[in-house]
Amino acid sequence: MHREAPNGKDFVREVEAQLGLQIDLIAGQEEARRIYLGVLSGLEFNHQPHIIIDIGGGSTELILGDGHDPRFLSSTKVGAVRLTNEFVTTDPISNREFDRMHAYVRGMLEWPLEDLKASIKPGETVQMVGTSGTIESLIRLDACETLGTAPTSLHGYVLTLPRLQVLTQRLRKLSLADRAKLPGMSERRAEIILAGGMVLQEVMEELGMTKITSCVRALREGIIVDWMLNHGLIEDRLRYQGSVRQRSALNLAQKYRVNLDNARQVAQFALSLFDQTRGQLHQWGLDKRELLWAAAILHNCGHYISHSAHHKHSYYLIRNGGLLGYTDAEIEIIANLARYHRKGAPKKKHESYQTLARAERQTIDQLSAILKVAVALDRRQINAIQSVRSTFNPATRTFQLSLIPSSPDDDCNLELWSLEYKKACLETEFSIKLLTKVQSH
């Protein structure tokens, strides 16, 4: 809407004269391109096509991309503020005004959506991402109603189409005053949220999308990424996008002064144990392997606050550290894995654990048992153990762990003691007997 203001150029000149700031107005497609860059900086695409939607005040941006250059960019004048100002005069909105606004939205989006669909290759599976205030408000409202409270971060939260349809129908029946009373809803957002919900619902229905994932990065971050690209601080978008989750975990570890050499060694042991026991003791996939890696990297970050009860501090710092590329549920699992990297097993009386779903608790129970063993293997933090090899006997349920020391003269007694101290959880979770020995090269 600012691009179309009749006094827009006068305003820009006045700002430059009064403040010395030069403002560049950008076209709708350029705005969409920068939104795409912002989302790439916060989500892993893995070369898979994603539809991005950003519902602003004056326009809605639609983007299709897979981590490379965007395949499709559009900006359509169906923003939440614009629609509310042009179509809504009744409170609650009348059926006549609702239907008129809906018909207008459908007509305006028809061609952009057709062009977007034409850019999707036959047989491709496409995911959908939503950004910015209107979508975040809808997602926060859904989270408050389904979870009882808004998650610490909306990044990665999934809103389904059926839930959105329920919310839209509910919002159209409420007055402005009643909408403003909804959890996390400001008066200004309450005024325009129905129009925004209508746009999102129309797009999802027309594209056949059953769910949308929230990304907290958008235009603002895209402007920064674009500036960095133009100034040679990032070589290319793909390199910047390459491994959002890993970079984010490592950045958080550096922020809290984690000994990264030790953390990487623990992570190496954890992944080695995970890989060697997969199909024998557990059936977890690569997604859980990634979470175990992140927890291993960050398990000791609580030392930044205090050595005493540092595992509890690790939970808090990870939970509230702003990890990117992970859903809120994944961050909760990572934080809990770090919370239980010491001897004690997860307990239902712990608030951070008891509210989790059963599947998430099982993930934490088993992966934290593996992490405990990995931490024990680096007890002296001097890379005393070069590698580990395991053998499982299903008949006797015995799990033999052979330690290969870095130095042939090292008996690794402290690591053996630590393993004996921490092995109970692994034995209990997988119903095994753990045996350990130091093996010569």
C-alpha positions, 0 to 999 in steps of 0.5 A: 500500500505504501508503494501506491500512496499518492504522496509517496514520492513527496514523503520519501523526499521529505524523509531524505531532507529531514533525516538524511535517509535515502529510501528505495521503494521496491516493486512487488516481485522484488519484495517477494524475492527478498521474502524468499531470501529471508525464508531460506535463511531460516528453513532447510529446503533440501532441494524440495519445492516449497510454496511461500505465502506472505499476507501483508497489509496491502498485498499477498506475495506468493513464491515457489522455490526449492533453495535455488533461484525462485521458480515463481514470484508474484505480488497480488493486491489482496492484503489484509488491511486493503480488504478490510478497508474496502469491504468491511463496514459491519460488525460482526461482518455480514454474510453479504460483505463476507461473500463479496470479499471472498469473491473478490479474493478468489478473482484476484488470486485466480491467475497468480495461482494458476501460474504458480501451479504451472510452475510445479513439475509433474509428480513433485511433492510440495510443502507450504510455508507461511510468514509474517504477522497475519499468518503468525497471529492465526497460528498463535491462536490455533496453538493457544486453543489446541495446546492451551498456550502459545509455544515459545517460538512459532517457528516450525509450527504446523497449521492444518487446513481443517483447523484454519477453516474452523478458525475462519468461520469462528472469526466471521461470527465474532465482533471486533471487540470479541476478536480483540479478546482472543489470546495474543490478538492486538486490537489492530490485528483483530480488525484485519485477521478475518480478511487475512484468514480468508486469503490464506484459506483460499490459497490453501484450498485452491492449491490443495495444500492440507497444512502450512508451516510457520517461518519467523523469517521473512522480508526483514531478514531477506533485506539483510541477506540481500545486502550481504550478498551484494557486498560479498559477505555471502558467496551465494544463496545456496551456500548460505542456505546449505545447512541451516539447522547445523549452523544454528546449533553451532552458532548457539554453542559458540554463543554459550562458549561450548568447548566445540572440540569436546562437543564434536567428539561426543557427537561423533560417538553418539552418531556412531552408536546410533548408526551401529544400533539402528535396526538392532536396538532401535528403528529411529530414522535420520530425522532423530539422528539430527536431533541427537547430533544437535543435543550432543553439540549443545549438551554442556551449554548450561555451563555458561550459567553455572556448573552446578545443575548445568544440565537444567540450564542447558535445557533452558538455554536450548529451549529459548535460544532461537534455534533455526530450522527446527520445529518447536517440538524438535527443539523441545526434544533436543533440549530434553536430550541435553537435560538428561545427558547425565546419569538420571533418567527422565522422570514424569514429575519433571514439567518439561517431560510430562507434557510431551506426547508419548512418542516424544517421551520415547524418543527422549528416553532412548536417545538420551540413553545413547547420549549418556554413553557418548558423554561417558566415552569422552570422560577426560575430554582429551580424545582418549578413545579413537572409536567404538565398535559394538556387537549385539547378541539378540539371543542373550541380549548382550551388547558388547562395546569395544573401545579403541584407544587413541594411545596403545598405552592408555587403559581408559580406566576413567572412561570404563568407570564412567560407562559403568556409572551411566549404563543403567539407562541404556540397559533399561531402555533396550532390555540389554546387558552392556559389556565393555572392554578396551581393544588394542589396535 
